[in-house]
């Protein structure tokens, strides 16, 4: 049986997600002139973006808790990016 999907959110029902229309628009705007992206490819990119945000927020939450804080700060995000191999960004 297929998992119910909330197409507005781009993920499973009740799950937070980046706005589908915004991600698909960003993909369209970045594509070279005359090239198109299939809906399936756009949804794959959306799912990858959502997973990246989940990984980043999970890592930042761990750092936040280790520091005895209750709110994720920008420093937690930058340290999380470094931990995920995006230190140069």
N, CA, C and O atoms as a GROMACS GRO file, in nm:
protein
  356
    1UNK      N    1   0.084  -0.118   0.000
    1UNK     CA    2   0.000   0.000   0.000
    1UNK      C    3   0.088   0.124   0.000
    1UNK      O    4   0.184   0.132   0.077
    2UNK      N    5   0.058   0.222  -0.086
    2UNK     CA    6   0.139   0.343  -0.096
    2UNK      C    7   0.118   0.434   0.023
    2UNK      O    8   0.008   0.442   0.079
    3UNK      N    9   0.226   0.504   0.060
    3UNK     CA   10   0.219   0.601   0.168
    3UNK      C   11   0.143   0.724   0.120
    3UNK      O   12   0.167   0.772   0.009
    4UNK      N   13   0.052   0.775   0.203
    4UNK     CA   14  -0.024   0.894   0.167
    4UNK      C   15   0.071   1.013   0.160
    4UNK      O   16   0.156   1.031   0.247
    5UNK      N   17   0.058   1.094   0.054
    5UNK     CA   18   0.148   1.206   0.034
    5UNK      C   19   0.072   1.337   0.037
    5UNK      O   20  -0.034   1.348  -0.024
    6UNK      N   21   0.125   1.435   0.107
    6UNK     CA   22   0.071   1.569   0.108
    6UNK      C   23   0.152   1.646   0.004
    6UNK      O   24   0.265   1.685   0.030
    7UNK      N   25   0.094   1.669  -0.115
    7UNK     CA   26   0.171   1.729  -0.223
    7UNK      C   27   0.208   1.874  -0.197
    7UNK      O   28   0.304   1.922  -0.256
    8UNK      N   29   0.136   1.943  -0.112
    8UNK     CA   30   0.175   2.080  -0.079
    8UNK      C   31   0.307   2.079  -0.004
    8UNK      O   32   0.396   2.158  -0.033
    9UNK      N   33   0.318   1.989   0.094
    9UNK     CA   34   0.439   1.983   0.175
    9UNK      C   35   0.550   1.905   0.106
    9UNK      O   36   0.668   1.927   0.134
   10UNK      N   37   0.514   1.814   0.016
   10UNK     CA   38   0.615   1.738  -0.054
   10UNK      C   39   0.662   1.615   0.022
   10UNK      O   40   0.757   1.549  -0.022
   11UNK      N   41   0.599   1.582   0.133
   11UNK     CA   42   0.641   1.467   0.211
   11UNK      C   43   0.521   1.389   0.260
   11UNK      O   44   0.408   1.414   0.219
   12UNK      N   45   0.547   1.294   0.350
   12UNK     CA   46   0.439   1.214   0.406
   12UNK      C   47   0.346   1.304   0.487
   12UNK      O   48   0.387   1.407   0.540
   13UNK      N   49   0.221   1.264   0.495
   13UNK     CA   50   0.122   1.343   0.568
   13UNK      C   51   0.169   1.369   0.711
   13UNK      O   52   0.213   1.276   0.779
   14UNK      N   53   0.159   1.493   0.755
   14UNK     CA   54   0.198   1.529   0.890
   14UNK      C   55   0.346   1.558   0.908
   14UNK      O   56   0.388   1.597   1.017
   15UNK      N   57   0.425   1.539   0.805
   15UNK     CA   58   0.569   1.561   0.812
   15UNK      C   59   0.602   1.700   0.757
   15UNK      O   60   0.549   1.740   0.653
   16UNK      N   61   0.689   1.772   0.826
   16UNK     CA   62   0.729   1.904   0.778
   16UNK      C   63   0.819   1.892   0.657
   16UNK      O   64   0.895   1.796   0.644
   17UNK      N   65   0.809   1.989   0.568
   17UNK     CA   66   0.885   1.983   0.444
   17UNK      C   67   0.905   2.124   0.390
   17UNK      O   68   0.832   2.216   0.426
   18UNK      N   69   1.003   2.139   0.303
   18UNK     CA   70   1.018   2.264   0.230
   18UNK      C   71   0.902   2.277   0.133
   18UNK      O   72   0.850   2.176   0.086
   19UNK      N   73   0.860   2.399   0.102
   19UNK     CA   74   0.747   2.416   0.008
   19UNK      C   75   0.783   2.362  -0.131
   19UNK      O   76   0.882   2.402  -0.191
   20UNK      N   77   0.701   2.272  -0.179
   20UNK     CA   78   0.725   2.208  -0.308
   20UNK      C   79   0.737   2.310  -0.421
   20UNK      O   80   0.830   2.304  -0.500
   21UNK      N   81   0.643   2.403  -0.427
   21UNK     CA   82   0.643   2.501  -0.536
   21UNK      C   83   0.770   2.585  -0.536
   21UNK      O   84   0.825   2.616  -0.642
   22UNK      N   85   0.818   2.622  -0.419
   22UNK     CA   86   0.939   2.705  -0.410
   22UNK      C   87   1.062   2.630  -0.457
   22UNK      O   88   1.145   2.686  -0.528
   23UNK      N   89   1.073   2.503  -0.419
   23UNK     CA   90   1.189   2.423  -0.460
   23UNK      C   91   1.183   2.398  -0.611
   23UNK      O   92   1.285   2.411  -0.679
   24UNK      N   93   1.067   2.364  -0.662
   24UNK     CA   94   1.054   2.340  -0.806
   24UNK      C   95   1.081   2.467  -0.886
   24UNK      O   96   1.138   2.460  -0.995
   25UNK      N   97   1.041   2.582  -0.833
   25UNK     CA   98   1.067   2.710  -0.900
   25UNK      C   99   1.218   2.739  -0.900
   25UNK      O  100   1.272   2.786  -1.001
   26UNK      N  101   1.286   2.712  -0.789
   26UNK     CA  102   1.431   2.734  -0.782
   26UNK      C  103   1.503   2.645  -0.884
   26UNK      O  104   1.597   2.689  -0.950
   27UNK      N  105   1.458   2.520  -0.896
   27UNK     CA  106   1.518   2.429  -0.994
   27UNK      C  107   1.498   2.485  -1.135
   27UNK      O  108   1.592   2.491  -1.214
   28UNK      N  109   1.375   2.526  -1.164
   28UNK     CA  110   1.343   2.579  -1.297
   28UNK      C  111   1.428   2.703  -1.328
   28UNK      O  112   1.478   2.717  -1.439
   29UNK      N  113   1.444   2.792  -1.230
   29UNK     CA  114   1.520   2.915  -1.249
   29UNK      C  115   1.669   2.889  -1.270
   29UNK      O  116   1.737   2.969  -1.334
   30UNK      N  117   1.720   2.779  -1.217
   30UNK     CA  118   1.863   2.748  -1.228
   30UNK      C  119   1.897   2.665  -1.352
   30UNK      O  120   2.014   2.652  -1.388
   31UNK      N  121   1.798   2.609  -1.417
   31UNK     CA  122   1.822   2.526  -1.534
   31UNK      C  123   1.867   2.612  -1.652
   31UNK      O  124   1.819   2.724  -1.667
   32UNK      N  125   1.958   2.560  -1.735
   32UNK     CA  126   1.998   2.634  -1.856
   32UNK      C  127   1.877   2.654  -1.947
   32UNK      O  128   1.785   2.572  -1.950
   33UNK      N  129   1.879   2.762  -2.021
   33UNK     CA  130   1.769   2.793  -2.112
   33UNK      C  131   1.743   2.677  -2.208
   33UNK      O  132   1.836   2.622  -2.268
   34UNK      N  133   1.618   2.641  -2.222
   34UNK     CA  134   1.579   2.534  -2.312
   34UNK      C  135   1.579   2.395  -2.248
   34UNK      O  136   1.535   2.299  -2.311
   35UNK      N  137   1.626   2.384  -2.124
   35UNK     CA  138   1.626   2.254  -2.055
   35UNK      C  139   1.511   2.250  -1.956
   35UNK      O  140   1.472   2.353  -1.900
   36UNK      N  141   1.459   2.132  -1.936
   36UNK     CA  142   1.350   2.112  -1.841
   36UNK      C  143   1.386   2.002  -1.743
   36UNK      O  144   1.476   1.922  -1.768
   37UNK      N  145   1.314   2.000  -1.634
   37UNK     CA  146   1.335   1.900  -1.530
   37UNK      C  147   1.202   1.828  -1.509
   37UNK      O  148   1.098   1.893  -1.492
   38UNK      N  149   1.204   1.696  -1.510
   38UNK     CA  150   1.079   1.621  -1.490
   38UNK      C  151   1.028   1.640  -1.348
   38UNK      O  152   1.105   1.674  -1.257
   39UNK      N  153   0.901   1.620  -1.328
   39UNK     CA  154   0.840   1.630  -1.196
   39UNK      C  155   0.905   1.532  -1.100
   39UNK      O  156   0.929   1.564  -0.984
   40UNK      N  157   0.933   1.410  -1.149
   40UNK     CA  158   0.995   1.309  -1.064
   40UNK      C  159   1.134   1.354  -1.016
   40UNK      O  160   1.170   1.334  -0.900
   41UNK      N  161   1.210   1.415  -1.105
   41UNK     CA  162   1.342   1.465  -1.069
   41UNK      C  163   1.330   1.578  -0.968
   41UNK      O  164   1.406   1.584  -0.871
   42UNK      N  165   1.235   1.667  -0.991
   42UNK     CA  166   1.211   1.776  -0.897
   42UNK      C  167   1.174   1.725  -0.759
   42UNK      O  168   1.219   1.779  -0.658
   43UNK      N  169   1.093   1.620  -0.754
   43UNK     CA  170   1.054   1.563  -0.625
   43UNK      C  171   1.173   1.495  -0.558
   43UNK      O  172   1.184   1.497  -0.436
   44UNK      N  173   1.261   1.434  -0.636
   44UNK     CA  174   1.382   1.374  -0.581
   44UNK      C  175   1.471   1.482  -0.517
   44UNK      O  176   1.522   1.463  -0.406
   45UNK      N  177   1.489   1.593  -0.587
   45UNK     CA  178   1.568   1.704  -0.533
   45UNK      C  179   1.502   1.757  -0.406
   45UNK      O  180   1.572   1.785  -0.308
   46UNK      N  181   1.370   1.772  -0.406
   46UNK     CA  182   1.297   1.817  -0.288
   46UNK      C  183   1.320   1.723  -0.170
   46UNK      O  184   1.345   1.769  -0.059
   47UNK      N  185   1.313   1.594  -0.194
   47UNK     CA  186   1.335   1.497  -0.086
   47UNK      C  187   1.479   1.504  -0.034
   47UNK      O  188   1.502   1.491   0.086
   48UNK      N  189   1.576   1.524  -0.125
   48UNK     CA  190   1.715   1.539  -0.082
   48UNK      C  191   1.734   1.665   0.002
   48UNK      O  192   1.804   1.663   0.103
   49UNK      N  193   1.672   1.774  -0.038
   49UNK     CA  194   1.679   1.899   0.038
   49UNK      C  195   1.618   1.880   0.177
   49UNK      O  196   1.675   1.926   0.277
   50UNK      N  197   1.504   1.814   0.183
   50UNK     CA  198   1.440   1.789   0.313
   50UNK      C  199   1.528   1.704   0.403
   50UNK      O  200   1.539   1.731   0.522
   51UNK      N  201   1.591   1.603   0.346
   51UNK     CA  202   1.679   1.518   0.425
   51UNK      C  203   1.801   1.596   0.475
   51UNK      O  204   1.844   1.576   0.588
   52UNK      N  205   1.855   1.683   0.392
   52UNK     CA  206   1.968   1.766   0.433
   52UNK      C  207   1.929   1.856   0.550
   52UNK      O  208   2.005   1.868   0.646
   53UNK      N  209   1.812   1.918   0.542
   53UNK     CA  210   1.766   2.005   0.651
   53UNK      C  211   1.746   1.923   0.778
   53UNK      O  212   1.782   1.969   0.887
   54UNK      N  213   1.690   1.802   0.766
   54UNK     CA  214   1.672   1.715   0.884
   54UNK      C  215   1.807   1.679   0.947
   54UNK      O  216   1.823   1.686   1.068
   55UNK      N  217   1.904   1.641   0.864
   55UNK     CA  218   2.036   1.604   0.915
   55UNK      C  219   2.103   1.724   0.983
   55UNK      O  220   2.161   1.711   1.090
   56UNK      N  221   2.094   1.839   0.921
   56UNK     CA  222   2.154   1.960   0.976
   56UNK      C  223   2.089   1.997   1.109
   56UNK      O  224   2.159   2.031   1.205
   57UNK      N  225   1.958   1.992   1.115
   57UNK     CA  226   1.889   2.028   1.239
   57UNK      C  227   1.913   1.925   1.349
   57UNK      O  228   1.924   1.961   1.466
   58UNK      N  229   1.921   1.798   1.314
   58UNK     CA  230   1.952   1.695   1.414
   58UNK      C  231   2.091   1.717   1.473
   58UNK      O  232   2.109   1.710   1.595
   59UNK      N  233   2.188   1.743   1.386
   59UNK     CA  234   2.326   1.768   1.431
   59UNK      C  235   2.332   1.894   1.518
   59UNK      O  236   2.398   1.895   1.622
   60UNK      N  237   2.263   2.000   1.476
   60UNK     CA  238   2.262   2.124   1.553
   60UNK      C  239   2.194   2.104   1.688
   60UNK      O  240   2.236   2.161   1.788
   61UNK      N  241   2.089   2.023   1.691
   61UNK     CA  242   2.020   1.995   1.817
   61UNK      C  243   2.111   1.922   1.915
   61UNK      O  244   2.111   1.952   2.034
   62UNK      N  245   2.188   1.826   1.865
   62UNK     CA  246   2.282   1.754   1.951
   62UNK      C  247   2.385   1.850   2.010
   62UNK      O  248   2.412   1.847   2.130
   63UNK      N  249   2.442   1.937   1.926
   63UNK     CA  250   2.538   2.035   1.974
   63UNK      C  251   2.476   2.130   2.076
   63UNK      O  252   2.539   2.167   2.175
   64UNK      N  253   2.354   2.169   2.050
   64UNK     CA  254   2.282   2.258   2.140
   64UNK      C  255   2.264   2.192   2.277
   64UNK      O  256   2.291   2.255   2.380
   65UNK      N  257   2.220   2.068   2.278
   65UNK     CA  258   2.200   1.994   2.404
   65UNK      C  259   2.332   1.971   2.477
   65UNK      O  260   2.339   1.981   2.600
   66UNK      N  261   2.438   1.940   2.401
   66UNK     CA  262   2.569   1.919   2.463
   66UNK      C  263   2.620   2.046   2.530
   66UNK      O  264   2.691   2.040   2.630
   67UNK      N  265   2.583   2.160   2.475
   67UNK     CA  266   2.624   2.288   2.532
   67UNK      C  267   2.531   2.337   2.642
   67UNK      O  268   2.551   2.446   2.696
   68UNK      N  269   2.430   2.257   2.675
   68UNK     CA  270   2.338   2.295   2.781
   68UNK      C  271   2.242   2.407   2.742
   68UNK      O  272   2.187   2.475   2.828
   69UNK      N  273   2.222   2.426   2.613
   69UNK     CA  274   2.133   2.532   2.564
   69UNK      C  275   1.999   2.472   2.525
   69UNK      O  276   1.987   2.352   2.500
   70UNK      N  277   1.897   2.558   2.520
   70UNK     CA  278   1.764   2.510   2.482
   70UNK      C  279   1.721   2.566   2.346
   70UNK      O  280   1.616   2.527   2.294
   71UNK      N  281   1.801   2.656   2.288
   71UNK     CA  282   1.768   2.714   2.159
   71UNK      C  283   1.887   2.699   2.065
   71UNK      O  284   2.001   2.730   2.102
   72UNK      N  285   1.861   2.652   1.945
   72UNK     CA  286   1.966   2.637   1.845
   72UNK      C  287   2.010   2.776   1.800
   72UNK      O  288   1.927   2.858   1.758
   73UNK      N  289   2.139   2.802   1.807
   73UNK     CA  290   2.197   2.931   1.769
   73UNK      C  291   2.270   2.918   1.635
   73UNK      O  292   2.298   2.806   1.591
   74UNK      N  293   2.301   3.030   1.570
   74UNK     CA  294   2.374   3.024   1.444
   74UNK      C  295   2.506   2.947   1.454
   74UNK      O  296   2.546   2.878   1.360
   75UNK      N  297   2.574   2.957   1.568
   75UNK     CA  298   2.699   2.883   1.586
   75UNK      C  299   2.676   2.732   1.580
   75UNK      O  300   2.761   2.658   1.530
   76UNK      N  301   2.562   2.685   1.630
   76UNK     CA  302   2.530   2.542   1.624
   76UNK      C  303   2.515   2.498   1.478
   76UNK      O  304   2.556   2.389   1.440
   77UNK      N  305   2.454   2.584   1.397
   77UNK     CA  306   2.434   2.552   1.255
   77UNK      C  307   2.568   2.548   1.182
   77UNK      O  308   2.594   2.455   1.106
   78UNK      N  309   2.654   2.649   1.205
   78UNK     CA  310   2.783   2.650   1.136
   78UNK      C  311   2.870   2.531   1.178
   78UNK      O  312   2.939   2.473   1.095
   79UNK      N  313   2.866   2.496   1.305
   79UNK     CA  314   2.941   2.378   1.351
   79UNK      C  315   2.883   2.250   1.291
   79UNK      O  316   2.958   2.158   1.257
   80UNK      N  317   2.752   2.244   1.277
   80UNK     CA  318   2.686   2.128   1.216
   80UNK      C  319   2.726   2.116   1.070
   80UNK      O  320   2.751   2.006   1.021
   81UNK      N  321   2.731   2.229   1.000
   81UNK     CA  322   2.774   2.227   0.860
   81UNK      C  323   2.916   2.174   0.848
   81UNK      O  324   2.946   2.095   0.758
   82UNK      N  325   3.004   2.216   0.938
   82UNK     CA  326   3.142   2.165   0.938
   82UNK      C  327   3.143   2.015   0.962
   82UNK      O  328   3.216   1.941   0.896
   83UNK      N  329   3.061   1.970   1.058
   83UNK     CA  330   3.055   1.828   1.092
   83UNK      C  331   3.002   1.742   0.978
   83UNK      O  332   3.035   1.624   0.968
   84UNK      N  333   2.919   1.802   0.893
   84UNK     CA  334   2.863   1.730   0.779
   84UNK      C  335   2.950   1.744   0.653
   84UNK      O  336   2.913   1.696   0.546
   85UNK      N  337   3.065   1.810   0.667
   85UNK     CA  338   3.156   1.823   0.554
   85UNK      C  339   3.134   1.946   0.468
   85UNK      O  340   3.183   1.952   0.356
   86UNK      N  341   3.061   2.045   0.520
   86UNK     CA  342   3.034   2.167   0.446
   86UNK      C  343   3.101   2.288   0.510
   86UNK      O  344   3.048   2.399   0.505
   87UNK      N  345   3.218   2.266   0.570
   87UNK     CA  346   3.288   2.373   0.640
   87UNK      C  347   3.329   2.489   0.550
   87UNK      O  348   3.333   2.603   0.596
   88UNK      N  349   3.358   2.461   0.424
   88UNK     CA  350   3.402   2.565   0.332
   88UNK      C  351   3.286   2.654   0.287
   88UNK      O  352   3.309   2.761   0.230
   89UNK      N  353   3.164   2.614   0.312
   89UNK     CA  354   3.048   2.689   0.268
   89UNK      C  355   3.016   2.792   0.372
   89UNK      O  356   2.921   2.868   0.356
   0.00000   0.00000   0.00000
